Amino acid sequence: MLATLYRASLVVSCAMSFTSFSSIAAAATLCVNPQGSHGCYQKIQTAVSKASKNDVIKIAAGVYGEDVTIGKGLSLEGDDDAIIDATGQSNGIFVS
């Protein structure tokens, strides 16, 4: 009886560990550049919309004239020369 309980506990523990690590391992890296070339998105908001929780979005140098709204946990990594020009927009980046 005790061995069966131990095995069941071990199976549940392993399953929980696998689930938590699989979400980290499943994180993708998306890219954005002004041309939308090389498999990258042209707009930051498009990449944010397509991204899943924990994904990383790398933004290449350039000027992005847009309003970006983020409603999930992800990372934006911008090149030093990446600029969001939100002139005339509600926000530059809005995180909810």
QUIBEL-V831375 format. One record per pair of residues at least 12 apart in sequence whose C-alpha atoms are under 7 Angstrom apart, sorted by the first residue. I is the first residue (numbers start at 1). J is the second residue. D is the distance in Angstrom with one decimal. If there is no record, write none. Layout:
I | J | D
I | J | D
This chain:
27 | 54 | 5.6
27 | 55 | 4.7
28 | 55 | 4.9
28 | 56 | 6.3
29 | 55 | 5.8
29 | 56 | 4.7
29 | 57 | 5.7
30 | 47 | 6.7
30 | 56 | 6.2
30 | 57 | 4.7
30 | 58 | 6.2
31 | 57 | 5.5
31 | 58 | 4.8
31 | 59 | 5.9
32 | 44 | 6.2
32 | 58 | 6.3
32 | 59 | 4.8
32 | 60 | 6.0
33 | 59 | 6.2
33 | 60 | 5.0
34 | 62 | 6.1
44 | 68 | 6.9
45 | 68 | 5.2
45 | 69 | 7.0
48 | 70 | 6.7
53 | 72 | 5.9
53 | 73 | 5.2
53 | 74 | 5.7
54 | 73 | 5.7
54 | 74 | 4.6
54 | 75 | 7.0
55 | 74 | 5.2
55 | 75 | 6.5
56 | 74 | 5.9
56 | 75 | 4.7
56 | 76 | 6.1
57 | 75 | 6.1
57 | 76 | 4.9
57 | 77 | 6.1
58 | 76 | 6.1
58 | 77 | 4.8
58 | 78 | 5.9
59 | 77 | 6.0
59 | 78 | 4.5
59 | 79 | 6.1
59 | 82 | 6.7
60 | 78 | 6.4
60 | 79 | 5.3
60 | 82 | 6.1
61 | 79 | 5.3
61 | 80 | 6.9
61 | 81 | 4.6
61 | 82 | 4.2
62 | 81 | 6.3
62 | 82 | 4.9
62 | 83 | 6.2
63 | 82 | 6.1
63 | 83 | 4.8
63 | 84 | 5.9
63 | 85 | 6.5
64 | 83 | 6.0
64 | 84 | 4.8
64 | 85 | 5.8
65 | 84 | 5.9
65 | 85 | 4.6
65 | 86 | 5.8
66 | 84 | 6.6
66 | 85 | 6.4
66 | 86 | 5.5
67 | 86 | 5.9
67 | 89 | 5.9
67 | 90 | 6.9
67 | 91 | 5.6
67 | 92 | 5.1
67 | 93 | 6.2
68 | 92 | 6.2
68 | 93 | 4.7
68 | 94 | 6.1
69 | 93 | 5.8
69 | 94 | 4.7
69 | 95 | 5.9
70 | 94 | 6.1
70 | 95 | 4.7
70 | 96 | 6.2
71 | 95 | 6.0
71 | 96 | 5.0
